[in-house]
Amino acid sequence: MRIVDIRETAVPLKSSLRNAVFDFSEMTTSIVAVVTDVVRDGRPVVGYAFNSTGRYACGAQMRARFIPRVLAADPQSLVDDAGTNLDPARVLACMMQREKPGGHTERSVAIGTIEVAVWDAVAKIEQRPLHAALAARYSQGRTQDRVRCYVGGGWYEPGKGIPQLIDEIREKFAQGYDVMKIKVGGASVDEDVRRVEAALAFVGDASRLAVDANAGFDRDRSLAYARRFGRYGLRWFEEPTDPLDYALLSQFCAEYGAAVGTGENLFSTQDVVNLLRFGGLRADRDYLQTDVPQSYGIVQFSRTLAAMAELGWTRDRVFPHGGNQMTLHIVGGFGLGGCEAYPGVFGPFAGFADDARVEDGWLRLPDRPGIGFEGQNALYAIMKQMA
């Protein structure tokens, strides 16, 4: 039992979308393949992953440090005690050798992407879906058939006004979603108020609409939005401040009053702990949105959940960033609050298996072994070229 090779390639997203902070015209992502010596149906088992979206490809770090460390390690040091499968925790520890504390983003995305690909291989070797493998390890074996799923959209695009926004919401709800998140901050506060009020008039219930500022506000703008938007009672207001400005976030939460979502741009357990201690968030209404493949992967995420529990936070308050199959399995395996979806936004990297269907805001968990990229034809066509 050993890892034979780890391969990475960078792929451009080719997207013209824009949020309050940046556009995606230069965005790339890393695809990783972890090749093992285990053979199933005459072919080696290969685990795949990619580094979610919103952070650029990170192959340089992988090739310079993390891949060589894994391939140089004693193969027996990377397997479980029974010697029958890879141990992702030991692979993570191997990659973290000789790494200085702090500076997480420089390595957390690269390490997390490799680690999630290892998990794909682990679940395939066990011949069960990743969510079932995770439930066995981290949820006392409690499995579930489906998870809550909301849809993201409402991007700023040339020629897109309020009528086009309403058409988009109508289309997404017709696809089976019952909660939608739209962008704010890419226009004036007055224009965003008009956009949100039009959306609320259409959806009919504020719990069916969330907004996302993508961490783009300074103090004046953040508090202006808090004063104008607090009265609506939206599902949540996402990323209203810089990710590390806990003092301003605390001010926003106090001024805004209603539910806030944040955390997708924090990449370590300690960052999340600091957020919960100093960011003014409330465990009875707010949401944590860690992007697991960008934050050292699944093993470290389990440690983050344990730290959250010590601070009084429950798993149902976690809605991870990342509208993809990796996040879907993580939500199902850990029993989290739900996942997001971005159908048709980031090319082959958005969405779930080709046969996935959302019904009344619920998405059924897949039964393919591993993450199941093999059921996502456009993405798998790119991935299998690496095996």
Secondary structure, 3 states (H helix, E strand, C coil): CCEEEEEEEEEECCCCCECCCCECCCCEEEEEEEEEEEEECCEEEEEEEECCCCCCCCHHHHHHHHHHHHHHCCHHHHECCCCCCECHHHHHHHHCCCCCCCCCHHHHHHHHHHHHHHHHHHHHHHCCEHHHHHHHHHCCCCCCCEEEEEEEECCECCCCCHHHHHHHHHHHHHCCCCCEEEECCCCCHHHHHHHHHHHHHHHCCHHHEEEECCCCCCHHHHHHHHHHHHHHCCCCEECCCCCCCHHHHHHHHHHHCCCEEECCCCCCHHHHHHHHHHCCCCCCCCEECCCHHHCCCHHHHHHHHHHHHHCCCCHHHECCCCCEHHHHHHHHHHCCCCEEECCCCCHHHCECCCCCCEECCEEECCCCCECCHHHCHHHHHHHHHHC
